[in-house]
């Protein structure tokens, strides 16, 4: 039981840290460019969908965190967010590439196509006149406009070593240290060889590099930017809810699967297994979905079951979305369930059991 709590805590710290690092980078780039580079993305609906879907196709949760952060800051519409959530295979993508690379690439291509198609349909048909509903959170656009109009105003150039800057710097450096030390590695094991969900060394080094960029921002950023944009907006407003929801969900899921053997429920009925795969896909976390990856690799379940699960599941990417907007999370899940039902049962004719 203690191990379940510790695993949930480690993963919650990891997910929250990655999300916050990504949000700080997006905030920094947006302010540095006076919002111009993201505004170009905002005015192109098809560009939003394509970029977000491609981010989702990146193995792991990095691209998903980026899209959720952009959606949180009103830089992406709901259709683009949905495209990413459909296209992503989460951390399971790493294991798929290791166990069945050819089928994995096929699956990723199908998910990408479905994500782009569904996202464009949402943007241009369901909401043809206005962008879809955004989160209630705002991106501090007033501050951005003020800084753009007065880029050399005194409050934007002043730099002092206040406690906000020091606390942020210590937090980022501390996260960087535990990230590279391996203390945040997921303890869940797939087999006797001990596959870990976050054991991909490139992911550690990538976020280590991104963390160093944030350190540079904290060293040279203005007091106004550090205190208003990074501290009050991201750390105070976003971080508590992201961590609380992530830890709560992971702890509940860990306790659930401690007492329930999901594999014992799986039978040879493909139709029922598709429904089960969709139901498990509703869980906003990487881990339970690995059951279907390993079963497909072992030849126990057919491709349509894995496809249905992959459409509905979104790894850890949806956890910060759940913390920020439960409505957007539920709408996306409902649409993905409908798509998974159609794609799963239709693909039975193309990939029979």
Secondary structure, DSSP 8 states (H G I E B T S, - for coil): -HHHHHHHHHHHHHHHHHHHHHHHHHHHHHHHTTTHHHHHHHH-HHHHHHHHHHHHHSSSSHHHHHHHHHHHTTSS-HHHHHHHHHH--TTHHHHHHHH-HHHHHHHHHHHHHHHHHHHHHIIIIITSSS-----S----HHHHHHHHHTTT-HHHH-----HHHHHHHHHHHHHHHHHHHTTT-----SSTT---TT--HHHHHHHHHHHHHHHHHHHHS-HHIIIIIIIIIIIIIIIHHHHHHHHHHHHHHHHHHHH--GGGG--S-HHHHHHHHHHHHTS-SSSTTHHHHHHHHTTSS-HHHHHHHHHH--TTHHHHHHHH-HHHHHHHHHHHHHHHHHHHHHTTTTS--
